[in-house]
Amino acid sequence: MFNRSVNRSSLVIRAKEPFREWILSLPEQSANLTLEEINNDNTLYLIPEYEEDSEREKLLGKKYKEIFCELLEDWCLDEAYWPKSRTIATFKKWFDVENHSIVIDLVGNQIIHEE
């Protein structure tokens, strides 16, 4: 039926309690912000196709800093408030990573990249 598989896999990053606690520590944040609200409409990250979980983990090891900074920036532009430790261990403590190895293009039009 669908024959428009895209040569990509994807990641969805979902915040966990430590990320919510960091957000709540920021100036002028609502104390009743829930994880459900934070995780509403998460970004989907396209990554190269992979066959083995070890390949996916290797890619995450290369890209987690970029994703981490983007997620922090979504809530606070002032890096002075960002956590000092932004290691892969911190990333995994703050976020769940949902993996999808198959991406299907239901639109079929050209994909346009924005900067």
N, C-alpha and C positions, 0 to 999 in steps of 0.2 A: 504494500500500500504506500508506505513512505520510502522513497528511494533518494532522499536528499540529505543523507548523512554528511556532516561537516567534519573535516579532518582536525577536530579539536575535542578536548575533554573540558570539563568545567569544575570549578570550585565555588561553593557558597560558604561564606564565613559567617558564623552565628556567634554573637556576643554571649559570654558567660558572666557570672556574678562579679568577678574582679573588674571587668570592663565597666559594668554598671556602677560599681563603687567609685571607680576613677571619674566617671562622668559626674556623679553626684558630688564629688569633691571640687568640681570646677565652680568658679564664681557664677552666680545667677542661674543655677540649675534647679529644676523642680525635684523636691525630695521624694515625690511619689512616682517618678519615672520607672516603668517596669521593663523587664527584659523583653516582654512581648512587644512593647512599643519600640524599643531599640531595634529589635529584629524584624520589624515590619518592613517589607519590601527590600530585602538584602540585595546587594550587588552580586551578580554572577560573573566570575572571572573565567575567561577562556584560557586554556592552557594547551600545550601540545598533547596529542594523543599519547597514551602510555599503555603498555601491556602488563607491566609488573608494578605492584604497589611500591617497590623500592624506587622505581623511576619517578613516581608521583611524589614520594617523600624527598627525593633529591631535588626535584623542581621546587617544591615548597621551601626547601632549605635555601634555594637561590632567590626566591621571590617574596618570602614572608616579610622582609623589612619594608619593601615597597608597599605591600598590602597593609601592614601594621601602621605605617605612617599615614597612608590614605584614610584609614579608619579613625585614627586619632584626629587628623585634620578635619574630618567631617564634624567633629564636636568642638574642637578648639584649635584656632590658628596659631595661638601663642605657644611655641615649642617649650617655653619655660615651664609650662604646666604638664608637659608630657612626661611619662615615666622615664627615669634614667636607664633602667634596664629594659632593653627591647630585644632580648635574645629570643631564639626559637622556643626555649622553654617557657618564657613569659608569654609569648604569643599563644602557645598551646594551652597555657593556664587560663588565658583571657578569652579564647575563642575555640569553638568547635569548627572543624573543617569537614564539610559535606562534599563528597566527591561524586562526580557523574562522568562515566567513561564514554558515553554516547551522547552526541548532540545532533539533533535533527532540525533542519531549517524548514519551517512550515511556510515561510514567505517566498523564498526562491529568488528574490531580487538581489541585486548587488549589495553587499555589506559596505557601508560607508564608515570610514574611521574618522573620529573627531579628535582633535588635539586638546 
